[in-house]
Amino acid sequence: MFLSFNGSEKIISSYISYLAGARGFSLNTVSAYESDIKQFVSFIHKRNKNIEQLGKLDISDYIHYISKPGIASTTLSRKISSLRNFFRFLMEEGLVKDDPTLALESPQIVRRLPSVLDVEEIERILEQPDINDPFGLRDRAELELLYACGLRISELLDLKIEDIDFNESFLICYGKGDKERIIPIGRYALDFLTLYIGKVRGKLDKGKADGIIFLNKRGGKISRMGFWKRFKNYCIKAGISKRVTPHTFRHSFATHLLEGGADLRVVQTLLGHNDISTTQIYTHMELRETEEEIEKVKEEKESLGVEIWKKKQELIGLKKELQQKEVRPLRKGRGISPREQGLKVEIKKLEEERNGLRTELEKMKKAVQEAKEEDELTGQLIQKKREEIKSLNKEIGVLKEELEKNSSLSKNLKTQVKKFREEIDELQKSIKQGESELERITADSGKRMAEEMELTESLTELEKKHNTLSSEVDKKKEEKEILEKEVRTLEKEKTKLENERAF
């Protein structure tokens, strides 16, 4: 089979359907992969190559082409992943025989600690929307829910009213790959969400929102870019100078939970992480903060020790200087000479300075002792915090059991989940039927192509035979014409002989 990239749009369209359907990728991932493959196809077009001619060297050249200075390792890794998935799709569809991406290695990704906001900074941002304005109340509800539930921006904007259980105070969220998770909603977030739905949403709804909670002025779903612009504006108003994105709220949510003693597994469940190592990055952040505090105390103690040593050296120097002074005793009956008077004043001055240094040294010693006591107190506090964390973990376990109990007791939720699963089963059956029909059509198409090829070959043979017969007929005609000439000649001779006989 000879397949070029002239029909690349059709191939890419089929590939996108494959990612969204068979692989179950999210819309954002599908969009990114589509962009990556279009870039790859454009690169191949410029080389005037068809897909069957691509080898490892072509793939290597493409990787070198996209590995520009400054490209993030995560971006490069995604582009390589999208390329692997593309050739996997081509292999499954039987469009290529070999996969040139098999030996392709992804770059090592350096996982950086995410930027987070402290509680005071979060509160400053939350207070920026004007809740007396309808859109300000909507934005406040969005921000409260974003932080209180640790949602991704796409998860927040995709929320529907049916996903919220106002009685039990939790929501159902559909994350990456449409994976479902249940998240409790904080009291403040639920209050602002209820206010927004009760006072604002009905006025914005134009009947085309399909249950989406947060709507724009036109009554449609809010775009990621639209939310990002408003979020950035609120951060500026709050005086936040560091780089902050909506995803920073999610990082802060996880970090604050762990700082409060939440169990790592619970945080993993709330965030919807498949791999707990993704969640563990927040424990590294907490550890880094603790290490920074310890280093700070060490530096202060070292600095204090250096100061004490300096003062001791100054005191030793003063003592030597005093010993070197020649102070003669005053003679009876004589006044104090100017030189002796000067020395006496200088000695008194040095003694006062020495006493001052002794006082300062005592203060330094006291400070060192206080630092040691503070270290001991810090250790006690750490131990106390650990005990509090254990206690909180137990409480979280109880809350988790209650949440699971409430979830199991929620009839509405069960009914909805059952309904969704039945719809999914029906869709899967329809997909299987469609796949079977497609396979049948593909098989029939293959048979027809084979029959057409056989007919074409038979027609070619017949044309060859026809040409051969035509040649033979032409020869026979020529022979007939020669025979006819000979017959006419013989008839003439015959006539001539008969005439001669007649005479």
Order of alpha helices (4+ residues) and beta strands (2+ residues): alpha-alpha-alpha-alpha-alpha-alpha-alpha-beta-beta-beta-alpha-alpha-alpha-alpha-alpha-alpha-alpha
